[in-house]
């Protein structure tokens, strides 16, 4: 990969990570506030807690797996052009 391609890929990965963070934040805060007054309980715990706290963990894990499989690319940050010049 050229330096420009690496920079584009790094920005793509950073944007995708920020999007996942925003999704997790909205999930956590949204369920925490939207269901806090519902009074629904599951196994003695309020529904808002179950959906917001362990739920955001599940969303985050699924999101990270998706990012690793579809967005992130394994590449060296070393400049291949510089390494070729140093060897010559």
Biopython code that builds the backbone (N, CA, C, O; Angstrom):
import numpy as np
from Bio.PDB.StructureBuilder import StructureBuilder

atoms = [
    (1, "UNK", "N", (0.843, -1.186, 0.000)),
    (1, "UNK", "CA", (0.000, 0.000, 0.000)),
    (1, "UNK", "C", (0.883, 1.243, 0.000)),
    (1, "UNK", "O", (1.935, 1.281, 0.638)),
    (2, "UNK", "N", (0.437, 2.239, -0.718)),
    (2, "UNK", "CA", (1.165, 3.499, -0.711)),
    (2, "UNK", "C", (0.821, 4.278, 0.564)),
    (2, "UNK", "O", (-0.105, 3.921, 1.292)),
    (3, "UNK", "N", (1.557, 5.308, 0.809)),
    (3, "UNK", "CA", (1.338, 6.128, 2.004)),
    (3, "UNK", "C", (-0.073, 6.727, 1.993)),
    (3, "UNK", "O", (-0.740, 6.772, 3.027)),
    (4, "UNK", "N", (-0.521, 7.186, 0.821)),
    (4, "UNK", "CA", (-1.852, 7.781, 0.706)),
    (4, "UNK", "C", (-2.941, 6.744, 0.973)),
    (4, "UNK", "O", (-3.923, 7.042, 1.654)),
    (5, "UNK", "N", (-2.780, 5.539, 0.449)),
    (5, "UNK", "CA", (-3.751, 4.479, 0.694)),
    (5, "UNK", "C", (-3.813, 4.111, 2.176)),
    (5, "UNK", "O", (-4.886, 3.837, 2.714)),
    (6, "UNK", "N", (-2.657, 4.108, 2.823)),
    (6, "UNK", "CA", (-2.615, 3.818, 4.263)),
    (6, "UNK", "C", (-3.335, 4.913, 5.037)),
    (6, "UNK", "O", (-4.089, 4.623, 5.966)),
    (7, "UNK", "N", (-3.110, 6.162, 4.666)),
    (7, "UNK", "CA", (-3.792, 7.274, 5.346)),
    (7, "UNK", "C", (-5.303, 7.189, 5.171)),
    (7, "UNK", "O", (-6.052, 7.432, 6.117)),
    (8, "UNK", "N", (-5.750, 6.851, 3.981)),
    (8, "UNK", "CA", (-7.187, 6.710, 3.721)),
    (8, "UNK", "C", (-7.761, 5.574, 4.568)),
    (8, "UNK", "O", (-8.832, 5.718, 5.158)),
    (9, "UNK", "N", (-7.054, 4.447, 4.629)),
    (9, "UNK", "CA", (-7.528, 3.301, 5.415)),
    (9, "UNK", "C", (-7.577, 3.634, 6.902)),
    (9, "UNK", "O", (-8.522, 3.252, 7.591)),
    (10, "UNK", "N", (-6.573, 4.337, 7.396)),
    (10, "UNK", "CA", (-6.548, 4.721, 8.814)),
    (10, "UNK", "C", (-7.736, 5.623, 9.138)),
    (10, "UNK", "O", (-8.384, 5.454, 10.171)),
    (11, "UNK", "N", (-8.021, 6.576, 8.260)),
    (11, "UNK", "CA", (-9.172, 7.467, 8.485)),
    (11, "UNK", "C", (-10.487, 6.698, 8.438)),
    (11, "UNK", "O", (-11.395, 6.961, 9.227)),
    (12, "UNK", "N", (-10.585, 5.747, 7.511)),
    (12, "UNK", "CA", (-11.793, 4.918, 7.410)),
    (12, "UNK", "C", (-12.004, 4.124, 8.694)),
    (12, "UNK", "O", (-13.123, 4.050, 9.201)),
    (13, "UNK", "N", (-10.937, 3.532, 9.222)),
    (13, "UNK", "CA", (-11.042, 2.766, 10.458)),
    (13, "UNK", "C", (-11.405, 3.664, 11.632)),
    (13, "UNK", "O", (-12.209, 3.280, 12.481)),
    (14, "UNK", "N", (-10.826, 4.841, 11.685)),
    (14, "UNK", "CA", (-11.127, 5.776, 12.779)),
    (14, "UNK", "C", (-12.589, 6.218, 12.722)),
    (14, "UNK", "O", (-13.261, 6.260, 13.752)),
    (15, "UNK", "N", (-13.089, 6.547, 11.525)),
    (15, "UNK", "CA", (-14.494, 6.945, 11.386)),
    (15, "UNK", "C", (-15.435, 5.819, 11.804)),
    (15, "UNK", "O", (-16.419, 6.057, 12.504)),
    (16, "UNK", "N", (-15.137, 4.603, 11.380)),
    (16, "UNK", "CA", (-15.989, 3.462, 11.730)),
    (16, "UNK", "C", (-15.992, 3.232, 13.239)),
    (16, "UNK", "O", (-17.028, 2.888, 13.808)),
    (17, "UNK", "N", (-14.854, 3.416, 13.886)),
    (17, "UNK", "CA", (-14.775, 3.252, 15.331)),
    (17, "UNK", "C", (-15.584, 4.325, 16.052)),
    (17, "UNK", "O", (-16.255, 4.029, 17.040)),
    (18, "UNK", "N", (-15.531, 5.552, 15.576)),
    (18, "UNK", "CA", (-16.315, 6.634, 16.176)),
    (18, "UNK", "C", (-17.807, 6.366, 15.990)),
    (18, "UNK", "O", (-18.595, 6.604, 16.906)),
    (19, "UNK", "N", (-18.202, 5.876, 14.821)),
    (19, "UNK", "CA", (-19.610, 5.552, 14.578)),
    (19, "UNK", "C", (-20.071, 4.469, 15.551)),
    (19, "UNK", "O", (-21.156, 4.574, 16.123)),
    (20, "UNK", "N", (-19.261, 3.435, 15.741)),
    (20, "UNK", "CA", (-19.627, 2.386, 16.701)),
    (20, "UNK", "C", (-19.734, 2.948, 18.114)),
    (20, "UNK", "O", (-20.637, 2.566, 18.859)),
    (21, "UNK", "N", (-18.837, 3.840, 18.495)),
    (21, "UNK", "CA", (-18.911, 4.461, 19.818)),
    (21, "UNK", "C", (-20.211, 5.244, 19.980)),
    (21, "UNK", "O", (-20.863, 5.156, 21.020)),
    (22, "UNK", "N", (-20.586, 6.002, 18.963)),
    (22, "UNK", "CA", (-21.821, 6.795, 19.030)),
    (22, "UNK", "C", (-23.036, 5.873, 19.132)),
    (22, "UNK", "O", (-23.965, 6.153, 19.890)),
    (23, "UNK", "N", (-23.034, 4.775, 18.372)),
    (23, "UNK", "CA", (-24.132, 3.813, 18.457)),
    (23, "UNK", "C", (-24.238, 3.247, 19.870)),
    (23, "UNK", "O", (-25.332, 3.163, 20.428)),
    (24, "UNK", "N", (-23.104, 2.859, 20.447)),
    (24, "UNK", "CA", (-23.107, 2.310, 21.808)),
    (24, "UNK", "C", (-23.563, 3.351, 22.827)),
    (24, "UNK", "O", (-24.312, 3.027, 23.748)),
    (25, "UNK", "N", (-23.121, 4.589, 22.671)),
    (25, "UNK", "CA", (-23.502, 5.652, 23.593)),
    (25, "UNK", "C", (-25.007, 5.911, 23.534)),
    (25, "UNK", "O", (-25.673, 6.012, 24.565)),
    (26, "UNK", "N", (-25.533, 6.018, 22.311)),
    (26, "UNK", "CA", (-26.962, 6.268, 22.141)),
    (26, "UNK", "C", (-27.768, 5.091, 22.692)),
    (26, "UNK", "O", (-28.799, 5.295, 23.332)),
    (27, "UNK", "N", (-27.309, 3.869, 22.449)),
    (27, "UNK", "CA", (-27.986, 2.674, 22.976)),
    (27, "UNK", "C", (-28.039, 2.731, 24.499)),
    (27, "UNK", "O", (-29.103, 2.572, 25.097)),
    (28, "UNK", "N", (-26.888, 2.959, 25.121)),
    (28, "UNK", "CA", (-26.791, 2.946, 26.588)),
    (28, "UNK", "C", (-27.642, 4.051, 27.216)),
    (28, "UNK", "O", (-28.466, 3.788, 28.092)),
    (29, "UNK", "N", (-27.438, 5.256, 26.772)),
    (29, "UNK", "CA", (-28.167, 6.391, 27.348)),
    (29, "UNK", "C", (-29.637, 6.339, 26.957)),
    (29, "UNK", "O", (-30.508, 6.645, 27.772)),
    (30, "UNK", "N", (-29.918, 5.956, 25.721)),
    (30, "UNK", "CA", (-31.303, 5.902, 25.261)),
    (30, "UNK", "C", (-32.148, 4.938, 26.074)),
    (30, "UNK", "O", (-33.210, 5.312, 26.572)),
    (31, "UNK", "N", (-31.688, 3.699, 26.216)),
    (31, "UNK", "CA", (-32.462, 2.737, 27.003)),
    (31, "UNK", "C", (-32.476, 3.123, 28.479)),
    (31, "UNK", "O", (-33.469, 2.890, 29.167)),
    (32, "UNK", "N", (-31.399, 3.705, 28.966)),
    (32, "UNK", "CA", (-31.359, 4.116, 30.366)),
    (32, "UNK", "C", (-32.406, 5.163, 30.686)),
    (32, "UNK", "O", (-33.044, 5.097, 31.737)),
    (33, "UNK", "N", (-32.596, 6.133, 29.792)),
    (33, "UNK", "CA", (-33.555, 7.203, 30.048)),
    (33, "UNK", "C", (-34.966, 6.872, 29.569)),
    (33, "UNK", "O", (-35.944, 7.207, 30.237)),
    (34, "UNK", "N", (-35.074, 6.222, 28.425)),
    (34, "UNK", "CA", (-36.405, 5.975, 27.865)),
    (34, "UNK", "C", (-37.211, 4.954, 28.658)),
    (34, "UNK", "O", (-38.434, 5.070, 28.746)),
    (35, "UNK", "N", (-36.554, 3.969, 29.227)),
    (35, "UNK", "CA", (-37.271, 2.927, 29.957)),
    (35, "UNK", "C", (-37.177, 3.064, 31.477)),
    (35, "UNK", "O", (-37.681, 2.209, 32.205)),
    (36, "UNK", "N", (-36.543, 4.122, 31.959)),
    (36, "UNK", "CA", (-36.303, 4.227, 33.402)),
    (36, "UNK", "C", (-37.597, 4.342, 34.211)),
    (36, "UNK", "O", (-37.613, 3.940, 35.374)),
    (37, "UNK", "N", (-38.650, 4.860, 33.657)),
    (37, "UNK", "CA", (-39.891, 5.012, 34.405)),
    (37, "UNK", "C", (-40.923, 3.937, 34.104)),
    (37, "UNK", "O", (-42.066, 4.038, 34.550)),
    (38, "UNK", "N", (-40.542, 2.918, 33.362)),
    (38, "UNK", "CA", (-41.531, 1.919, 32.934)),
    (38, "UNK", "C", (-41.954, 0.984, 34.058)),
    (38, "UNK", "O", (-43.090, 0.512, 34.062)),
    (39, "UNK", "N", (-41.083, 0.708, 34.997)),
    (39, "UNK", "CA", (-41.413, -0.184, 36.098)),
    (39, "UNK", "C", (-41.376, -1.658, 35.732)),
    (39, "UNK", "O", (-41.711, -2.500, 36.564)),
    (40, "UNK", "N", (-40.979, -1.994, 34.514)),
    (40, "UNK", "CA", (-40.888, -3.391, 34.078)),
    (40, "UNK", "C", (-39.614, -3.997, 34.654)),
    (40, "UNK", "O", (-38.540, -3.400, 34.582)),
    (41, "UNK", "N", (-39.752, -5.193, 35.228)),
    (41, "UNK", "CA", (-38.574, -5.862, 35.772)),
    (41, "UNK", "C", (-38.424, -7.253, 35.155)),
    (41, "UNK", "O", (-39.404, -7.893, 34.772)),
    (42, "UNK", "N", (-37.192, -7.692, 35.073)),
    (42, "UNK", "CA", (-36.858, -9.034, 34.600)),
    (42, "UNK", "C", (-35.891, -9.621, 35.612)),
    (42, "UNK", "O", (-34.799, -9.090, 35.813)),
    (43, "UNK", "N", (-36.288, -10.712, 36.250)),
    (43, "UNK", "CA", (-35.476, -11.362, 37.283)),
    (43, "UNK", "C", (-35.110, -10.378, 38.401)),
    (43, "UNK", "O", (-34.007, -10.432, 38.945)),
    (44, "UNK", "N", (-36.027, -9.497, 38.733)),
    (44, "UNK", "CA", (-35.810, -8.542, 39.813)),
    (44, "UNK", "C", (-34.992, -7.327, 39.417)),
    (44, "UNK", "O", (-34.772, -6.444, 40.247)),
    (45, "UNK", "N", (-34.537, -7.257, 38.183)),
    (45, "UNK", "CA", (-33.765, -6.102, 37.711)),
    (45, "UNK", "C", (-34.636, -5.279, 36.767)),
    (45, "UNK", "O", (-35.437, -5.835, 36.015)),
    (46, "UNK", "N", (-34.482, -3.963, 36.803)),
    (46, "UNK", "CA", (-35.279, -3.136, 35.898)),
    (46, "UNK", "C", (-34.882, -3.389, 34.435)),
    (46, "UNK", "O", (-33.710, -3.600, 34.122)),
    (47, "UNK", "N", (-35.873, -3.363, 33.561)),
    (47, "UNK", "CA", (-35.639, -3.617, 32.144)),
    (47, "UNK", "C", (-34.645, -2.620, 31.548)),
    (47, "UNK", "O", (-33.822, -2.990, 30.711)),
    (48, "UNK", "N", (-34.719, -1.355, 31.977)),
    (48, "UNK", "CA", (-33.813, -0.360, 31.427)),
    (48, "UNK", "C", (-32.365, -0.711, 31.726)),
    (48, "UNK", "O", (-31.490, -0.454, 30.899)),
    (49, "UNK", "N", (-32.093, -1.293, 32.887)),
    (49, "UNK", "CA", (-30.710, -1.657, 33.234)),
    (49, "UNK", "C", (-30.239, -2.830, 32.381)),
    (49, "UNK", "O", (-29.108, -2.834, 31.894)),
    (50, "UNK", "N", (-31.107, -3.826, 32.201)),
    (50, "UNK", "CA", (-30.726, -5.007, 31.419)),
    (50, "UNK", "C", (-30.436, -4.619, 29.968)),
    (50, "UNK", "O", (-29.472, -5.106, 29.378)),
    (51, "UNK", "N", (-31.256, -3.757, 29.400)),
    (51, "UNK", "CA", (-31.045, -3.367, 28.009)),
    (51, "UNK", "C", (-29.904, -2.371, 27.854)),
    (51, "UNK", "O", (-29.216, -2.379, 26.833)),
    (52, "UNK", "N", (-29.694, -1.521, 28.839)),
    (52, "UNK", "CA", (-28.658, -0.505, 28.667)),
    (52, "UNK", "C", (-27.261, -1.006, 29.023)),
    (52, "UNK", "O", (-26.319, -0.744, 28.275)),
    (53, "UNK", "N", (-27.095, -1.708, 30.124)),
    (53, "UNK", "CA", (-25.747, -2.076, 30.555)),
    (53, "UNK", "C", (-25.239, -3.365, 29.909)),
    (53, "UNK", "O", (-24.273, -3.302, 29.149)),
    (54, "UNK", "N", (-25.838, -4.530, 30.171)),
    (54, "UNK", "CA", (-25.349, -5.715, 29.451)),
    (54, "UNK", "C", (-25.673, -5.637, 27.952)),
    (54, "UNK", "O", (-24.950, -6.197, 27.127)),
    (55, "UNK", "N", (-26.752, -4.948, 27.611)),
    (55, "UNK", "CA", (-27.133, -4.819, 26.204)),
    (55, "UNK", "C", (-26.098, -4.072, 25.387)),
    (55, "UNK", "O", (-25.805, -4.459, 24.256)),
    (56, "UNK", "N", (-25.541, -3.006, 25.945)),
    (56, "UNK", "CA", (-24.530, -2.245, 25.215)),
    (56, "UNK", "C", (-23.254, -3.068, 25.058)),
    (56, "UNK", "O", (-22.521, -2.883, 24.086)),
    (57, "UNK", "N", (-22.977, -3.968, 25.994)),
    (57, "UNK", "CA", (-21.818, -4.850, 25.855)),
    (57, "UNK", "C", (-21.998, -5.757, 24.641)),
    (57, "UNK", "O", (-21.068, -5.947, 23.858)),
    (58, "UNK", "N", (-23.183, -6.310, 24.490)),
    (58, "UNK", "CA", (-23.462, -7.183, 23.347)),
    (58, "UNK", "C", (-23.359, -6.396, 22.046)),
    (58, "UNK", "O", (-22.767, -6.872, 21.077)),
    (59, "UNK", "N", (-23.928, -5.202, 22.019)),
    (59, "UNK", "CA", (-23.860, -4.359, 20.821)),
    (59, "UNK", "C", (-22.404, -4.033, 20.487)),
    (59, "UNK", "O", (-22.014, -4.066, 19.320)),
    (60, "UNK", "N", (-21.607, -3.720, 21.497)),
    (60, "UNK", "CA", (-20.204, -3.385, 21.273)),
    (60, "UNK", "C", (-19.422, -4.579, 20.728)),
    (60, "UNK", "O", (-18.625, -4.424, 19.802)),
    (61, "UNK", "N", (-19.640, -5.756, 21.286)),
    (61, "UNK", "CA", (-18.921, -6.945, 20.817)),
    (61, "UNK", "C", (-19.301, -7.260, 19.371)),
    (61, "UNK", "O", (-18.429, -7.531, 18.546)),
    (62, "UNK", "N", (-20.584, -7.225, 19.066)),
    (62, "UNK", "CA", (-21.031, -7.476, 17.695)),
    (62, "UNK", "C", (-20.442, -6.417, 16.753)),
    (62, "UNK", "O", (-20.007, -6.738, 15.647)),
    (63, "UNK", "N", (-20.431, -5.168, 17.192)),
    (63, "UNK", "CA", (-19.858, -4.094, 16.370)),
    (63, "UNK", "C", (-18.376, -4.257, 16.133)),
    (63, "UNK", "O", (-17.901, -4.030, 15.020)),
    (64, "UNK", "N", (-17.639, -4.644, 17.147)),
    (64, "UNK", "CA", (-16.197, -4.839, 16.994)),
    (64, "UNK", "C", (-15.910, -6.015, 16.060)),
    (64, "UNK", "O", (-15.009, -5.938, 15.224)),
    (65, "UNK", "N", (-16.663, -7.088, 16.198)),
    (65, "UNK", "CA", (-16.478, -8.230, 15.291)),
    (65, "UNK", "C", (-16.744, -7.792, 13.847)),
    (65, "UNK", "O", (-15.996, -8.157, 12.940)),
    (66, "UNK", "N", (-17.794, -7.020, 13.636)),
    (66, "UNK", "CA", (-18.090, -6.510, 12.295)),
    (66, "UNK", "C", (-16.942, -5.644, 11.779)),
    (66, "UNK", "O", (-16.510, -5.802, 10.637)),
    (67, "UNK", "N", (-16.447, -4.732, 12.615)),
    (67, "UNK", "CA", (-15.343, -3.870, 12.196)),
    (67, "UNK", "C", (-14.105, -4.691, 11.834)),
    (67, "UNK", "O", (-13.439, -4.408, 10.838)),
    (68, "UNK", "N", (-13.802, -5.695, 12.635)),
    (68, "UNK", "CA", (-12.618, -6.509, 12.368)),
    (68, "UNK", "C", (-12.737, -7.288, 11.066)),
    (68, "UNK", "O", (-11.746, -7.470, 10.359)),
    (69, "UNK", "N", (-13.941, -7.749, 10.746)),
    (69, "UNK", "CA", (-14.123, -8.560, 9.546)),
    (69, "UNK", "C", (-14.302, -7.723, 8.280)),
    (69, "UNK", "O", (-13.862, -8.134, 7.206)),
    (70, "UNK", "N", (-14.939, -6.559, 8.388)),
    (70, "UNK", "CA", (-15.323, -5.807, 7.191)),
    (70, "UNK", "C", (-14.573, -4.493, 6.976)),
    (70, "UNK", "O", (-14.468, -4.033, 5.839)),
    (71, "UNK", "N", (-14.052, -3.883, 8.033)),
    (71, "UNK", "CA", (-13.489, -2.539, 7.893)),
    (71, "UNK", "C", (-11.974, -2.522, 8.081)),
    (71, "UNK", "O", (-11.255, -1.930, 7.275)),
    (72, "UNK", "N", (-11.495, -3.154, 9.119)),
    (72, "UNK", "CA", (-10.085, -3.080, 9.456)),
    (72, "UNK", "C", (-9.249, -3.923, 8.497)),
    (72, "UNK", "O", (-9.667, -5.003, 8.079)),
    (73, "UNK", "N", (-8.068, -3.420, 8.153)),
    (73, "UNK", "CA", (-7.135, -4.106, 7.265)),
    (73, "UNK", "C", (-5.792, -4.179, 7.976)),
    (73, "UNK", "O", (-5.336, -3.197, 8.562)),
    (74, "UNK", "N", (-5.163, -5.343, 7.921)),
    (74, "UNK", "CA", (-3.854, -5.526, 8.531)),
    (74, "UNK", "C", (-2.776, -5.095, 7.535)),
    (74, "UNK", "O", (-2.625, -5.698, 6.473)),
    (75, "UNK", "N", (-2.036, -4.051, 7.887)),
    (75, "UNK", "CA", (-0.945, -3.594, 7.032)),
    (75, "UNK", "C", (0.141, -2.991, 7.903)),
    (75, "UNK", "O", (-0.101, -2.585, 9.040)),
    (76, "UNK", "N", (1.331, -2.941, 7.353)),
    (76, "UNK", "CA", (2.469, -2.394, 8.083)),
    (76, "UNK", "C", (2.452, -0.874, 7.965)),
    (76, "UNK", "O", (2.151, -0.328, 6.903)),
    (77, "UNK", "N", (2.775, -0.205, 9.050)),
    (77, "UNK", "CA", (2.847, 1.259, 9.018)),
    (77, "UNK", "C", (4.188, 1.760, 8.495)),
    (77, "UNK", "O", (4.351, 2.953, 8.240)),
    (78, "UNK", "N", (5.145, 0.852, 8.334)),
    (78, "UNK", "CA", (6.442, 1.235, 7.783)),
    (78, "UNK", "C", (6.284, 1.625, 6.323)),
    (78, "UNK", "O", (5.450, 1.082, 5.598)),
    (79, "UNK", "N", (7.098, 2.572, 5.915)),
    (79, "UNK", "CA", (7.086, 2.963, 4.510)),
    (79, "UNK", "C", (7.857, 1.939, 3.706)),
    (79, "UNK", "O", (9.058, 1.759, 3.909)),
    (80, "UNK", "N", (7.174, 1.266, 2.794)),
    (80, "UNK", "CA", (7.818, 0.257, 1.963)),
    (80, "UNK", "C", (8.802, 0.895, 1.003)),
    (80, "UNK", "O", (9.826, 0.294, 0.677)),
    (81, "UNK", "N", (8.507, 2.111, 0.543)),
    (81, "UNK", "CA", (9.398, 2.794, -0.381)),
    (81, "UNK", "C", (10.721, 3.146, 0.298)),
    (81, "UNK", "O", (11.785, 3.002, -0.303)),
    (82, "UNK", "N", (10.655, 3.612, 1.559)),
    (82, "UNK", "CA", (11.881, 3.940, 2.283)),
    (82, "UNK", "C", (12.710, 2.700, 2.562)),
    (82, "UNK", "O", (13.937, 2.735, 2.473)),
    (83, "UNK", "N", (12.037, 1.596, 2.902)),
    (83, "UNK", "CA", (12.738, 0.346, 3.181)),
    (83, "UNK", "C", (13.453, -0.151, 1.925)),
    (83, "UNK", "O", (14.567, -0.668, 2.005)),
    (84, "UNK", "N", (12.821, 0.005, 0.781)),
    (84, "UNK", "CA", (13.451, -0.410, -0.485)),
    (84, "UNK", "C", (14.664, 0.443, -0.798)),
    (84, "UNK", "O", (15.664, -0.068, -1.303)),
    (85, "UNK", "N", (14.594, 1.733, -0.509)),
    (85, "UNK", "CA", (15.733, 2.616, -0.747)),
    (85, "UNK", "C", (16.888, 2.302, 0.189)),
    (85, "UNK", "O", (18.049, 2.363, -0.217)),
    (86, "UNK", "N", (16.580, 1.964, 1.447)),
    (86, "UNK", "CA", (17.628, 1.670, 2.414)),
    (86, "UNK", "C", (18.346, 0.372, 2.072)),
    (86, "UNK", "O", (19.544, 0.248, 2.327)),
    (87, "UNK", "N", (17.636, -0.598, 1.500)),
    (87, "UNK", "CA", (18.248, -1.855, 1.129)),
    (87, "UNK", "C", (19.173, -1.710, -0.069)),
    (87, "UNK", "O", (20.133, -2.469, -0.203)),
    (88, "UNK", "N", (18.903, -0.756, -0.932)),
    (88, "UNK", "CA", (19.696, -0.584, -2.164)),
    (88, "UNK", "C", (21.013, 0.088, -1.927)),
    (88, "UNK", "O", (21.778, 0.296, -2.869)),
]
sb = StructureBuilder()
sb.init_structure("model")
sb.init_model(0)
sb.init_chain("A")
sb.init_seg("    ")
for serial, (resi, resn, name, xyz) in enumerate(atoms, 1):
    if name == "N":
        sb.init_residue(resn, " ", resi, " ")
    sb.init_atom(name, np.array(xyz, "f"), 0.0, 1.0, " ", f" {name:<3s}", serial, name[0])
structure = sb.get_structure()
